Amino acid sequence: MIKVFLALVLTLTVAPLALPGTSAERFSKCLPAEIDPGSPVVIPSEQSSKRRATNSPTVKSRLIQLKASCKKGKLFASGKPVYFYNLIGCWGNPPADYLDLLKQQSDEIRRLQKKYTVIQISCAASADPRRVS
C-alpha cells in the first residue's frame, strides 16, 4: 500500500515535467531547426521594463513570456506569426559602414514588426569569444 502511494506521489510530482503540453516541449515542433531555444535574445527597451527581471532572456523564455502557441507547425504570439531575427553588430573591429548597417537592421525590424512578432536573437550567441574584442 505504501509503495502504491509513493509511486502515485512520484508520478504526480515528476510526470508534469515531461508532458508534451509543458513549456519545455510545446515549441519544439514549431521552432526552426537553426534556432536554439537557449539562445540569448534582446528585449526591446520599451518592453524590458514591463517584463519580469531575468538574468539572461532566452528564445524559450521569450516565447513563454509572449504566450506563444504552436499552430499547424508555426509559432504565433499576439495573433501574429513569430519571426526570428539574427542581429548583427558583434564586430571586433566594426566595418567602416557599421552605422548604415545598424540603421538598415533597425528599419528592417520595424518593417517586420508590422506583420510579425519579432524575436531578436543576440549576435553574441553565435560569436566566437576569441574573435570578438
MIKOL-118814 format. One record per residue: residue number from 0; x, y, z of N, C-alpha, C in turn; residue in one letter. Coordinates in steps of 0.1 Angstrom, whole numbers, m for minus. Each point is the difference from the previous one (the first is absolute). Layout:
N
<pt n="NUM" n_xx="X" n_yy="Y" n_zz="Z" ca_xx="X" ca_yy="Y" ca_zz="Z" c_xx="X" c_yy="Y" c_zz="Z" res="A"/>
...
//
This chain:
133
<pt n="0" n_xx="8" n_yy="m12" n_zz="0" ca_xx="m8" ca_yy="12" ca_zz="0" c_xx="9" c_yy="13" c_zz="0" res="M"/>
<pt n="1" n_xx="10" n_yy="m1" n_zz="8" ca_xx="9" ca_yy="12" ca_zz="1" c_xx="7" c_yy="2" c_zz="m14" res="I"/>
<pt n="2" n_xx="4" n_yy="m11" n_zz="m6" ca_xx="7" ca_yy="0" ca_zz="m13" c_xx="m9" c_yy="7" c_zz="m11" res="K"/>
<pt n="3" n_xx="m13" n_yy="m4" n_zz="1" ca_xx="m9" ca_yy="6" ca_zz="m10" c_xx="m2" c_yy="15" c_zz="2" res="V"/>
<pt n="4" n_xx="0" n_yy="4" n_zz="13" ca_xx="m2" ca_yy="14" ca_zz="3" c_xx="12" c_yy="8" c_zz="m4" res="F"/>
<pt n="5" n_xx="12" n_yy="m6" n_zz="3" ca_xx="13" ca_yy="7" ca_zz="m5" c_xx="1" c_yy="1" c_zz="m15" res="L"/>
<pt n="6" n_xx="m4" n_yy="m11" n_zz="m7" ca_xx="0" ca_yy="1" ca_zz="m14" c_xx="m9" c_yy="10" c_zz="m5" res="A"/>
<pt n="7" n_xx="m12" n_yy="2" n_zz="6" ca_xx="m10" ca_yy="10" ca_zz="m4" c_xx="5" c_yy="14" c_zz="2" res="L"/>
<pt n="8" n_xx="6" n_yy="2" n_zz="12" ca_xx="6" ca_yy="13" ca_zz="3" c_xx="11" c_yy="3" c_zz="m10" res="V"/>
<pt n="9" n_xx="9" n_yy="m9" n_zz="m3" ca_xx="11" ca_yy="3" ca_zz="m9" c_xx="m6" c_yy="2" c_zz="m14" res="L"/>
<pt n="10" n_xx="m10" n_yy="m7" n_zz="m4" ca_xx="m5" ca_yy="2" ca_zz="m13" c_xx="m7" c_yy="14" c_zz="m1" res="T"/>
<pt n="11" n_xx="m6" n_yy="4" n_zz="10" ca_xx="m7" ca_yy="14" ca_zz="0" c_xx="10" c_yy="11" c_zz="1" res="L"/>
<pt n="12" n_xx="12" n_yy="m2" n_zz="6" ca_xx="9" ca_yy="11" ca_zz="1" c_xx="10" c_yy="0" c_zz="m11" res="T"/>
<pt n="13" n_xx="3" n_yy="m11" n_zz="m6" ca_xx="11" ca_yy="0" ca_zz="m11" c_xx="m7" c_yy="0" c_zz="m13" res="V"/>
<pt n="14" n_xx="m11" n_yy="m7" n_zz="m2" ca_xx="m6" ca_yy="m1" ca_zz="m14" c_xx="m3" c_yy="13" c_zz="m6" res="A"/>
<pt n="15" n_xx="m5" n_yy="10" n_zz="7" ca_xx="m3" ca_yy="13" ca_zz="m7" c_xx="12" c_yy="6" c_zz="m8" res="P"/>
<pt n="16" n_xx="12" n_yy="m3" n_zz="5" ca_xx="11" ca_yy="6" ca_zz="m7" c_xx="3" c_yy="m6" c_zz="m14" res="L"/>
<pt n="17" n_xx="m6" n_yy="m12" n_zz="m2" ca_xx="3" ca_yy="m7" ca_zz="m13" c_xx="m12" c_yy="1" c_zz="m9" res="A"/>
<pt n="18" n_xx="m11" n_yy="6" n_zz="4" ca_xx="m12" ca_yy="0" ca_zz="m9" c_xx="3" c_yy="9" c_zz="m12" res="L"/>
<pt n="19" n_xx="m6" n_yy="m5" n_zz="m12" ca_xx="3" ca_yy="8" ca_zz="m12" c_xx="m6" c_yy="14" c_zz="0" res="P"/>
<pt n="20" n_xx="m9" n_yy="3" n_zz="8" ca_xx="m6" ca_yy="13" ca_zz="1" c_xx="8" c_yy="10" c_zz="8" res="G"/>
<pt n="21" n_xx="10" n_yy="m4" n_zz="7" ca_xx="8" ca_yy="9" ca_zz="8" c_xx="8" c_yy="10" c_zz="m8" res="T"/>
<pt n="22" n_xx="4" n_yy="10" n_zz="7" ca_xx="7" ca_yy="11" ca_zz="m7" c_xx="13" c_yy="m5" c_zz="m7" res="S"/>
<pt n="23" n_xx="6" n_yy="m10" n_zz="6" ca_xx="13" ca_yy="m6" ca_zz="m5" c_xx="m2" c_yy="m6" c_zz="m13" res="A"/>
<pt n="24" n_xx="m11" n_yy="m6" n_zz="m3" ca_xx="m2" ca_yy="m7" ca_zz="m13" c_xx="m10" c_yy="5" c_zz="m9" res="E"/>
<pt n="25" n_xx="m8" n_yy="10" n_zz="4" ca_xx="m11" ca_yy="4" ca_zz="m9" c_xx="5" c_yy="8" c_zz="m12" res="R"/>
<pt n="26" n_xx="12" n_yy="5" n_zz="0" ca_xx="5" ca_yy="8" ca_zz="m11" c_xx="10" c_yy="m9" c_zz="m9" res="F"/>
<pt n="27" n_xx="4" n_yy="m12" n_zz="5" ca_xx="10" ca_yy="m7" ca_zz="m7" c_xx="m4" c_yy="m4" c_zz="m15" res="S"/>
<pt n="28" n_xx="m13" n_yy="m3" n_zz="m2" ca_xx="m4" ca_yy="m4" ca_zz="m13" c_xx="m1" c_yy="12" c_zz="m10" res="K"/>
<pt n="29" n_xx="m1" n_yy="12" n_zz="5" ca_xx="m2" ca_yy="12" ca_zz="m8" c_xx="13" c_yy="8" c_zz="m1" res="C"/>
<pt n="30" n_xx="10" n_yy="m3" n_zz="8" ca_xx="12" ca_yy="8" ca_zz="0" c_xx="9" c_yy="m4" c_zz="m12" res="L"/>
<pt n="31" n_xx="4" n_yy="10" n_zz="m8" ca_xx="9" ca_yy="m3" ca_zz="m12" c_xx="12" c_yy="m7" c_zz="5" res="P"/>
<pt n="32" n_xx="5" n_yy="m9" n_zz="m8" ca_xx="12" ca_yy="m9" ca_zz="3" c_xx="12" c_yy="9" c_zz="4" res="A"/>
<pt n="33" n_xx="2" n_yy="11" n_zz="m6" ca_xx="12" ca_yy="8" ca_zz="3" c_xx="m1" c_yy="9" c_zz="12" res="E"/>
<pt n="34" n_xx="m12" n_yy="0" n_zz="7" ca_xx="m2" ca_yy="8" ca_zz="12" c_xx="1" c_yy="m9" c_zz="12" res="I"/>
<pt n="35" n_xx="10" n_yy="4" n_zz="9" ca_xx="2" ca_yy="m7" ca_zz="12" c_xx="m9" c_yy="6" c_zz="11" res="D"/>
<pt n="36" n_xx="m8" n_yy="m8" n_zz="7" ca_xx="m9" ca_yy="6" ca_zz="11" c_xx="8" c_yy="7" c_zz="11" res="P"/>
<pt n="37" n_xx="13" n_yy="m3" n_zz="1" ca_xx="8" ca_yy="6" ca_zz="10" c_xx="8" c_yy="12" c_zz="m4" res="G"/>
<pt n="38" n_xx="m2" n_yy="4" n_zz="m13" ca_xx="7" ca_yy="12" ca_zz="m5" c_xx="m5" c_yy="13" c_zz="7" res="S"/>
<pt n="39" n_xx="10" n_yy="9" n_zz="3" ca_xx="m4" ca_yy="12" ca_zz="7" c_xx="m8" c_yy="9" c_zz="m10" res="P"/>
<pt n="40" n_xx="m10" n_yy="8" n_zz="5" ca_xx="m7" ca_yy="9" ca_zz="m8" c_xx="1" c_yy="14" c_zz="6" res="V"/>
<pt n="41" n_xx="m3" n_yy="10" n_zz="m8" ca_xx="0" ca_yy="14" ca_zz="4" c_xx="m14" c_yy="4" c_zz="1" res="V"/>
<pt n="42" n_xx="m3" n_yy="6" n_zz="12" ca_xx="m14" ca_yy="5" ca_zz="2" c_xx="0" c_yy="14" c_zz="m3" res="I"/>
<pt n="43" n_xx="m8" n_yy="5" n_zz="m9" ca_xx="m1" ca_yy="14" ca_zz="m3" c_xx="m2" c_yy="9" c_zz="13" res="P"/>
<pt n="44" n_xx="6" n_yy="11" n_zz="0" ca_xx="0" ca_yy="8" ca_zz="13" c_xx="m14" c_yy="4" c_zz="5" res="S"/>
<pt n="45" n_xx="m9" n_yy="2" n_zz="m9" ca_xx="m14" ca_yy="4" ca_zz="4" c_xx="m7" c_yy="m12" c_zz="7" res="E"/>
<pt n="46" n_xx="4" n_yy="m12" n_zz="m3" ca_xx="m6" ca_yy="m12" ca_zz="5" c_xx="8" c_yy="m5" c_zz="12" res="Q"/>
<pt n="47" n_xx="12" n_yy="3" n_zz="1" ca_xx="8" ca_yy="m5" ca_zz="11" c_xx="m4" c_yy="4" c_zz="14" res="S"/>
<pt n="48" n_xx="m6" n_yy="12" n_zz="1" ca_xx="m4" ca_yy="5" ca_zz="13" c_xx="m13" c_yy="m7" c_zz="4" res="S"/>
<pt n="49" n_xx="m8" n_yy="m6" n_zz="m9" ca_xx="m12" ca_yy="m7" ca_zz="3" c_xx="2" c_yy="m14" c_zz="4" res="K"/>
<pt n="50" n_xx="12" n_yy="m6" n_zz="m3" ca_xx="2" ca_yy="m14" ca_zz="2" c_xx="6" c_yy="m2" c_zz="14" res="R"/>
<pt n="51" n_xx="m1" n_yy="m13" n_zz="4" ca_xx="6" ca_yy="m3" ca_zz="13" c_xx="15" c_yy="m1" c_zz="m2" res="R"/>
<pt n="52" n_xx="7" n_yy="4" n_zz="10" ca_xx="15" ca_yy="0" ca_zz="m1" c_xx="5" c_yy="m15" c_zz="m1" res="A"/>
<pt n="53" n_xx="8" n_yy="m2" n_zz="m11" ca_xx="6" ca_yy="m13" ca_zz="m2" c_xx="15" c_yy="3" c_zz="m3" res="T"/>
<pt n="54" n_xx="9" n_yy="m9" n_zz="4" ca_xx="14" ca_yy="3" ca_zz="m2" c_xx="3" c_yy="0" c_zz="m15" res="N"/>
<pt n="55" n_xx="m4" n_yy="m10" n_zz="m7" ca_xx="3" ca_yy="0" ca_zz="m15" c_xx="m12" c_yy="m6" c_zz="m7" res="S"/>
<pt n="56" n_xx="m8" n_yy="8" n_zz="m6" ca_xx="m12" ca_yy="m5" ca_zz="m7" c_xx="4" c_yy="m9" c_zz="m12" res="P"/>
<pt n="57" n_xx="m7" n_yy="m10" n_zz="m2" ca_xx="3" ca_yy="m10" ca_zz="m11" c_xx="m12" c_yy="0" c_zz="m9" res="T"/>
<pt n="58" n_xx="2" n_yy="m7" n_zz="m12" ca_xx="m10" ca_yy="m2" ca_zz="m9" c_xx="m12" c_yy="m7" c_zz="7" res="V"/>
<pt n="59" n_xx="3" n_yy="m10" n_zz="8" ca_xx="m11" ca_yy="m8" ca_zz="7" c_xx="m7" c_yy="9" c_zz="10" res="K"/>
<pt n="60" n_xx="7" n_yy="8" n_zz="8" ca_xx="m6" ca_yy="8" ca_zz="10" c_xx="m8" c_yy="12" c_zz="m7" res="S"/>
<pt n="61" n_xx="5" n_yy="5" n_zz="m11" ca_xx="m8" ca_yy="10" ca_zz="m7" c_xx="m13" c_yy="m5" c_zz="m6" res="R"/>
<pt n="62" n_xx="1" n_yy="m12" n_zz="m6" ca_xx="m12" ca_yy="m7" ca_zz="m5" c_xx="m11" c_yy="m2" c_zz="11" res="L"/>
<pt n="63" n_xx="5" n_yy="m4" n_zz="12" ca_xx="m9" ca_yy="m2" ca_zz="11" c_xx="m6" c_yy="14" c_zz="4" res="I"/>
<pt n="64" n_xx="9" n_yy="10" n_zz="1" ca_xx="m5" ca_yy="13" ca_zz="4" c_xx="m10" c_yy="6" c_zz="m10" res="Q"/>
<pt n="65" n_xx="2" n_yy="m3" n_zz="m13" ca_xx="m10" ca_yy="5" ca_zz="m10" c_xx="m12" c_yy="m9" c_zz="m1" res="L"/>
<pt n="66" n_xx="0" n_yy="m11" n_zz="8" ca_xx="m11" ca_yy="m10" ca_zz="0" c_xx="m2" c_yy="m5" c_zz="m15" res="K"/>
<pt n="67" n_xx="11" n_yy="m3" n_zz="m6" ca_xx="0" ca_yy="m6" ca_zz="m14" c_xx="m7" c_yy="m13" c_zz="0" res="A"/>
<pt n="68" n_xx="m6" n_yy="m3" n_zz="m12" ca_xx="m6" ca_yy="m13" ca_zz="m2" c_xx="4" c_yy="m6" c_zz="m13" res="S"/>
<pt n="69" n_xx="0" n_yy="m13" n_zz="m1" ca_xx="3" ca_yy="m7" ca_zz="m12" c_xx="m12" c_yy="m4" c_zz="m7" res="C"/>
<pt n="70" n_xx="m2" n_yy="5" n_zz="m12" ca_xx="m12" ca_yy="m3" ca_zz="m8" c_xx="4" c_yy="m4" c_zz="m14" res="K"/>
<pt n="71" n_xx="m4" n_yy="m12" n_zz="m4" ca_xx="3" ca_yy="m6" ca_zz="m13" c_xx="15" c_yy="2" c_zz="m4" res="K"/>
<pt n="72" n_xx="9" n_yy="m3" n_zz="10" ca_xx="14" ca_yy="0" ca_zz="m2" c_xx="6" c_yy="14" c_zz="0" res="G"/>
<pt n="73" n_xx="m7" n_yy="11" n_zz="4" ca_xx="5" ca_yy="13" ca_zz="0" c_xx="m3" c_yy="6" c_zz="14" res="K"/>
<pt n="74" n_xx="10" n_yy="9" n_zz="4" ca_xx="m2" ca_yy="7" ca_zz="13" c_xx="m7" c_yy="13" c_zz="m2" res="L"/>
<pt n="75" n_xx="m9" n_yy="2" n_zz="9" ca_xx="m8" ca_yy="13" ca_zz="0" c_xx="1" c_yy="6" c_zz="14" res="F"/>
<pt n="76" n_xx="0" n_yy="13" n_zz="1" ca_xx="0" ca_yy="8" ca_zz="12" c_xx="m7" c_yy="13" c_zz="m3" res="A"/>
<pt n="77" n_xx="m9" n_yy="4" n_zz="9" ca_xx="m7" ca_yy="12" ca_zz="m2" c_xx="m8" c_yy="0" c_zz="m13" res="S"/>
<pt n="78" n_xx="m4" n_yy="m11" n_zz="m4" ca_xx="m8" ca_yy="m1" ca_zz="m13" c_xx="8" c_yy="1" c_zz="m12" res="G"/>
<pt n="79" n_xx="13" n_yy="0" n_zz="1" ca_xx="9" ca_yy="2" ca_zz="m12" c_xx="9" c_yy="m12" c_zz="0" res="K"/>
<pt n="80" n_xx="5" n_yy="m4" n_zz="m12" ca_xx="10" ca_yy="m10" ca_zz="m1" c_xx="13" c_yy="5" c_zz="6" res="P"/>
<pt n="81" n_xx="8" n_yy="m9" n_zz="6" ca_xx="13" ca_yy="4" ca_zz="6" c_xx="11" c_yy="0" c_zz="m10" res="V"/>
<pt n="82" n_xx="8" n_yy="10" n_zz="0" ca_xx="11" ca_yy="1" ca_zz="m10" c_xx="13" c_yy="1" c_zz="9" res="Y"/>
<pt n="83" n_xx="10" n_yy="m8" n_zz="m3" ca_xx="12" ca_yy="0" ca_zz="8" c_xx="10" c_yy="8" c_zz="m9" res="F"/>
<pt n="84" n_xx="5" n_yy="11" n_zz="6" ca_xx="10" ca_yy="9" ca_zz="m7" c_xx="13" c_yy="m1" c_zz="7" res="Y"/>
<pt n="85" n_xx="10" n_yy="m4" n_zz="m8" ca_xx="14" ca_yy="m1" ca_zz="6" c_xx="7" c_yy="14" c_zz="m2" res="N"/>
<pt n="86" n_xx="3" n_yy="6" n_zz="11" ca_xx="5" ca_yy="13" ca_zz="0" c_xx="15" c_yy="0" c_zz="m4" res="L"/>
<pt n="87" n_xx="4" n_yy="12" n_zz="m6" ca_xx="14" ca_yy="2" ca_zz="m3" c_xx="6" c_yy="9" c_zz="10" res="I"/>
<pt n="88" n_xx="13" n_yy="2" n_zz="0" ca_xx="6" ca_yy="10" ca_zz="8" c_xx="10" c_yy="m5" c_zz="10" res="G"/>
<pt n="89" n_xx="3" n_yy="m13" n_zz="0" ca_xx="11" ca_yy="m5" ca_zz="8" c_xx="13" c_yy="0" c_zz="m7" res="C"/>
<pt n="90" n_xx="5" n_yy="12" n_zz="m3" ca_xx="12" ca_yy="1" ca_zz="m7" c_xx="12" c_yy="2" c_zz="9" res="W"/>
<pt n="91" n_xx="11" n_yy="m6" n_zz="m2" ca_xx="12" ca_yy="3" ca_zz="7" c_xx="5" c_yy="14" c_zz="m4" res="G"/>
<pt n="92" n_xx="1" n_yy="2" n_zz="m13" ca_xx="3" ca_yy="13" ca_zz="m6" c_xx="m11" c_yy="3" c_zz="m10" res="N"/>
<pt n="93" n_xx="m9" n_yy="9" n_zz="3" ca_xx="m11" ca_yy="2" ca_zz="m9" c_xx="4" c_yy="5" c_zz="m14" res="P"/>
<pt n="94" n_xx="m8" n_yy="m4" n_zz="m10" ca_xx="2" ca_yy="5" ca_zz="m13" c_xx="m2" c_yy="15" c_zz="m1" res="P"/>
<pt n="95" n_xx="5" n_yy="6" n_zz="m10" ca_xx="m1" ca_yy="14" ca_zz="m2" c_xx="m15" c_yy="5" c_zz="0" res="A"/>
<pt n="96" n_xx="m8" n_yy="m8" n_zz="m6" ca_xx="m14" ca_yy="4" ca_zz="m2" c_xx="m9" c_yy="m6" c_zz="11" res="D"/>
<pt n="97" n_xx="5" n_yy="m3" n_zz="12" ca_xx="m8" ca_yy="m7" ca_zz="10" c_xx="m12" c_yy="8" c_zz="4" res="Y"/>
<pt n="98" n_xx="0" n_yy="13" n_zz="0" ca_xx="m12" ca_yy="8" ca_zz="4" c_xx="m11" c_yy="m2" c_zz="m10" res="L"/>
<pt n="99" n_xx="4" n_yy="0" n_zz="m13" ca_xx="m10" ca_yy="m3" ca_zz="m10" c_xx="m6" c_yy="m14" c_zz="1" res="D"/>
<pt n="100" n_xx="8" n_yy="m9" n_zz="3" ca_xx="m4" ca_yy="m14" ca_zz="2" c_xx="m10" c_yy="m1" c_zz="12" res="L"/>
<pt n="101" n_xx="3" n_yy="6" n_zz="11" ca_xx="m8" ca_yy="0" ca_zz="11" c_xx="m14" c_yy="7" c_zz="m2" res="L"/>
<pt n="102" n_xx="1" n_yy="11" n_zz="m8" ca_xx="m13" ca_yy="7" ca_zz="m3" c_xx="m8" c_yy="m8" c_zz="m9" res="K"/>
<pt n="103" n_xx="6" n_yy="m7" n_zz="m10" ca_xx="m8" ca_yy="m9" ca_zz="m9" c_xx="m6" c_yy="m11" c_zz="8" res="Q"/>
<pt n="104" n_xx="7" n_yy="m6" n_zz="10" ca_xx="m5" ca_yy="m10" ca_zz="8" c_xx="m12" c_yy="5" c_zz="8" res="Q"/>
<pt n="105" n_xx="1" n_yy="12" n_zz="6" ca_xx="m11" ca_yy="6" ca_zz="8" c_xx="m12" c_yy="2" c_zz="m9" res="S"/>
<pt n="106" n_xx="2" n_yy="5" n_zz="m12" ca_xx="m11" ca_yy="3" ca_zz="m9" c_xx="m7" c_yy="m13" c_zz="m4" res="D"/>
<pt n="107" n_xx="8" n_yy="m11" n_zz="m3" ca_xx="m6" ca_yy="m13" ca_zz="m3" c_xx="m8" c_yy="m6" c_zz="11" res="E"/>
<pt n="108" n_xx="5" n_yy="2" n_zz="12" ca_xx="m7" ca_yy="m6" ca_zz="12" c_xx="m13" c_yy="8" c_zz="1" res="I"/>
<pt n="109" n_xx="0" n_yy="13" n_zz="m1" ca_xx="m13" ca_yy="8" ca_zz="1" c_xx="m10" c_yy="m5" c_zz="m11" res="R"/>
<pt n="110" n_xx="5" n_yy="m2" n_zz="m12" ca_xx="m8" ca_yy="m5" ca_zz="m11" c_xx="m6" c_yy="m13" c_zz="3" res="R"/>
<pt n="111" n_xx="8" n_yy="m10" n_zz="5" ca_xx="m4" ca_yy="m13" ca_zz="3" c_xx="m11" c_yy="0" c_zz="12" res="L"/>
<pt n="112" n_xx="2" n_yy="9" n_zz="9" ca_xx="m9" ca_yy="0" ca_zz="12" c_xx="m15" c_yy="4" c_zz="m4" res="Q"/>
<pt n="113" n_xx="m2" n_yy="5" n_zz="m12" ca_xx="m13" ca_yy="3" ca_zz="m4" c_xx="m8" c_yy="m13" c_zz="m4" res="K"/>
<pt n="114" n_xx="7" n_yy="m10" n_zz="m4" ca_xx="m6" ca_yy="m13" ca_zz="m4" c_xx="3" c_yy="m11" c_zz="10" res="K"/>
<pt n="115" n_xx="11" n_yy="0" n_zz="7" ca_xx="4" ca_yy="m11" ca_zz="9" c_xx="3" c_yy="5" c_zz="14" res="Y"/>
<pt n="116" n_xx="0" n_yy="m10" n_zz="9" ca_xx="6" ca_yy="2" ca_zz="13" c_xx="14" c_yy="m3" c_zz="m1" res="T"/>
<pt n="117" n_xx="9" n_yy="9" n_zz="1" ca_xx="14" ca_yy="m2" ca_zz="m3" c_xx="8" c_yy="m3" c_zz="13" res="V"/>
<pt n="118" n_xx="7" n_yy="m11" n_zz="0" ca_xx="9" ca_yy="m3" ca_zz="11" c_xx="14" c_yy="2" c_zz="m5" res="I"/>
<pt n="119" n_xx="7" n_yy="9" n_zz="7" ca_xx="14" ca_yy="4" ca_zz="m5" c_xx="10" c_yy="m8" c_zz="8" res="Q"/>
<pt n="120" n_xx="7" n_yy="m8" n_zz="m8" ca_xx="10" ca_yy="m9" ca_zz="6" c_xx="14" c_yy="7" c_zz="0" res="I"/>
<pt n="121" n_xx="6" n_yy="0" n_zz="11" ca_xx="12" ca_yy="7" ca_zz="2" c_xx="11" c_yy="m5" c_zz="m9" res="S"/>
<pt n="122" n_xx="8" n_yy="8" n_zz="m6" ca_xx="11" ca_yy="m4" ca_zz="m8" c_xx="11" c_yy="m6" c_zz="8" res="C"/>
<pt n="123" n_xx="0" n_yy="3" n_zz="13" ca_xx="10" ca_yy="m5" ca_zz="9" c_xx="m1" c_yy="m16" c_zz="2" res="A"/>
<pt n="124" n_xx="m12" n_yy="m5" n_zz="m3" ca_xx="m2" ca_yy="m14" ca_zz="2" c_xx="8" c_yy="m8" c_zz="m10" res="A"/>
<pt n="125" n_xx="2" n_yy="5" n_zz="m12" ca_xx="7" ca_yy="m7" ca_zz="m10" c_xx="15" c_yy="4" c_zz="m1" res="S"/>
<pt n="126" n_xx="3" n_yy="11" n_zz="7" ca_xx="14" ca_yy="5" ca_zz="m1" c_xx="10" c_yy="m9" c_zz="7" res="A"/>
<pt n="127" n_xx="11" n_yy="m1" n_zz="m6" ca_xx="12" ca_yy="m7" ca_zz="6" c_xx="6" c_yy="10" c_zz="10" res="D"/>
<pt n="128" n_xx="0" n_yy="m2" n_zz="13" ca_xx="6" ca_yy="9" ca_zz="9" c_xx="15" c_yy="3" c_zz="m2" res="P"/>
<pt n="129" n_xx="7" n_yy="m9" n_zz="m7" ca_xx="14" ca_yy="2" ca_zz="m3" c_xx="2" c_yy="10" c_zz="m11" res="R"/>
<pt n="130" n_xx="m11" n_yy="3" n_zz="m8" ca_xx="1" ca_yy="9" ca_zz="m11" c_xx="m6" c_yy="13" c_zz="2" res="R"/>
<pt n="131" n_xx="m8" n_yy="1" n_zz="11" ca_xx="m6" ca_yy="13" ca_zz="3" c_xx="8" c_yy="7" c_zz="11" res="V"/>
<pt n="132" n_xx="3" n_yy="12" n_zz="m3" ca_xx="8" ca_yy="8" ca_zz="10" c_xx="m8" c_yy="11" c_zz="6" res="S"/>
//
